[in-house]
Amino acid sequence: MFKDVAFGQYYPSNSPVHRLDARVKLLLTLLFVISIFFIKTYFGFMLTLAVLLIVILLARLPIMSVLKSVRGILFIVVFTAVINLFFIKEGEVLVHSGIIMITKTGVHTTVKMVLRLVLLISGASLLSLTTTPVELADGLESLMAPLKLIKVPVRDIAMIMSIALRFIPTLFEETNKVISAQKARGASFDTGSIFARAKALLPVLIPLFVNSFRRADELAFAMDARCYNATDKRTKMKKAKLGIGDLIAFLFIAGYTTVILLDRYYFRTVGIDIDLMIFGDLL
């Protein structure tokens, strides 16, 4: 059931994207996500898709490993699409039968909402697929370093995130084992109504929580036995350094963001409608 979840999983490779500094990847991912919310035209979505495909090719990632992240939010995508398609009443009416009304504005809003969600999740998943949990934690700790001035426990927060990311795949693996054991005893998780399926998952939660607390207890004892403490005197085996690749990546995403902002605020202001130029009468 959870074997195809991609969140928190790392895909090892020696690609240019994998070699980028974790701090740069965190900032560029944040910039990419913010840029997606400024997109209003199909041109912007096409450009975002092109950028995403370029990054995937440079990272040497299987396309299916990225699409797995979308599968986890498929219900949300479908639910959002249905709400927008049938409840937006503005614009030219395309279909009207009884209480069902589909308008051109509703169709365009639905398509753009689905594209926004898919591109958002796919882009964000690239961060965990190309960066190890340790690198993410170190990068986050470095970016949050100014918060130490106001006594924020930055190292503790970074360690918590590192452990959480490390054990997400382990948690899914434990869930699959428990579900397989329950199925071997005659339990059914794929039949019946949605409430029946939710009720069938209750016997899975108890052993899952027990195993999670047991692992947490074992990890705490292991860290204590190794005299771990999150003090400022701790050193790192690998120190992050910015390189020419990080500068190129920053300029690439910054250029993409600039074009998205121009498409939203400038192109239409001066009368250039790229959507009409590309799609014509379809709009």
Secondary structure in CASP SS format (residue, H / E / C, confidence):
PFRMAT SS
TARGET T0000
AUTHOR 0000-0000-0000
METHOD secondary structure of the structure
MODEL  1
M C 1.00
F C 1.00
K C 1.00
D C 1.00
V C 1.00
A C 1.00
F C 1.00
G C 1.00
Q C 1.00
Y C 1.00
Y C 1.00
P C 1.00
S C 1.00
N C 1.00
S C 1.00
P C 1.00
V C 1.00
H C 1.00
R C 1.00
L C 1.00
D C 1.00
A H 1.00
R H 1.00
V H 1.00
K H 1.00
L H 1.00
L H 1.00
L H 1.00
T H 1.00
L H 1.00
L H 1.00
F H 1.00
V H 1.00
I H 1.00
S H 1.00
I H 1.00
F C 1.00
F C 1.00
I C 1.00
K C 1.00
T C 1.00
Y H 1.00
F H 1.00
G H 1.00
F H 1.00
M H 1.00
L H 1.00
T H 1.00
L H 1.00
A H 1.00
V H 1.00
L H 1.00
L H 1.00
I H 1.00
V H 1.00
I H 1.00
L H 1.00
L H 1.00
A H 1.00
R C 1.00
L C 1.00
P C 1.00
I H 1.00
M H 1.00
S H 1.00
V H 1.00
L H 1.00
K H 1.00
S H 1.00
V H 1.00
R H 1.00
G C 1.00
I C 1.00
L H 1.00
F H 1.00
I H 1.00
V H 1.00
V H 1.00
F H 1.00
T H 1.00
A H 1.00
V H 1.00
I H 1.00
N H 1.00
L H 1.00
F H 1.00
F H 1.00
I C 1.00
K C 1.00
E C 1.00
G C 1.00
E C 1.00
V E 1.00
L E 1.00
V E 1.00
H E 1.00
S E 1.00
G C 1.00
I C 1.00
I E 1.00
M E 1.00
I E 1.00
T E 1.00
K H 1.00
T H 1.00
G H 1.00
V H 1.00
H H 1.00
T H 1.00
T H 1.00
V H 1.00
K H 1.00
M H 1.00
V H 1.00
L H 1.00
R H 1.00
L H 1.00
V H 1.00
L H 1.00
L H 1.00
I H 1.00
S H 1.00
G H 1.00
A H 1.00
S H 1.00
L H 1.00
L H 1.00
S H 1.00
L H 1.00
T H 1.00
T C 1.00
T C 1.00
P H 1.00
V H 1.00
E H 1.00
L H 1.00
A H 1.00
D H 1.00
G H 1.00
L H 1.00
E H 1.00
S H 1.00
L H 1.00
M C 1.00
A H 1.00
P H 1.00
L H 1.00
K H 1.00
L H 1.00
I H 1.00
K C 1.00
V C 1.00
P C 1.00
V H 1.00
R H 1.00
D H 1.00
I H 1.00
A H 1.00
M H 1.00
I H 1.00
M H 1.00
S H 1.00
I H 1.00
A H 1.00
L H 1.00
R H 1.00
F H 1.00
I H 1.00
P H 1.00
T H 1.00
L H 1.00
F H 1.00
E H 1.00
E H 1.00
T H 1.00
N H 1.00
K H 1.00
V H 1.00
I H 1.00
S H 1.00
A H 1.00
Q H 1.00
K H 1.00
A H 1.00
R C 1.00
G C 1.00
A C 1.00
S C 1.00
F C 1.00
D C 1.00
T C 1.00
G C 1.00
S C 1.00
I H 1.00
F H 1.00
A H 1.00
R H 1.00
A H 1.00
K H 1.00
A H 1.00
L C 1.00
L H 1.00
P H 1.00
V H 1.00
L H 1.00
I H 1.00
P H 1.00
L H 1.00
F H 1.00
V H 1.00
N H 1.00
S H 1.00
F H 1.00
R H 1.00
R H 1.00
A H 1.00
D H 1.00
E H 1.00
L H 1.00
A H 1.00
F H 1.00
A H 1.00
M H 1.00
D H 1.00
A H 1.00
R C 1.00
C C 1.00
Y C 1.00
N C 1.00
A C 1.00
T C 1.00
D C 1.00
K C 1.00
R C 1.00
T C 1.00
K C 1.00
M C 1.00
K C 1.00
K C 1.00
A C 1.00
K C 1.00
L C 1.00
G C 1.00
I H 1.00
G H 1.00
D H 1.00
L H 1.00
I H 1.00
A H 1.00
F H 1.00
L H 1.00
F H 1.00
I H 1.00
A H 1.00
G H 1.00
Y H 1.00
T H 1.00
T H 1.00
V H 1.00
I H 1.00
L H 1.00
L H 1.00
D H 1.00
R H 1.00
Y H 1.00
Y H 1.00
F H 1.00
R C 1.00
T C 1.00
V C 1.00
G C 1.00
I C 1.00
D C 1.00
I H 1.00
D H 1.00
L H 1.00
M H 1.00
I H 1.00
F H 1.00
G H 1.00
D H 1.00
L H 1.00
L C 1.00
END
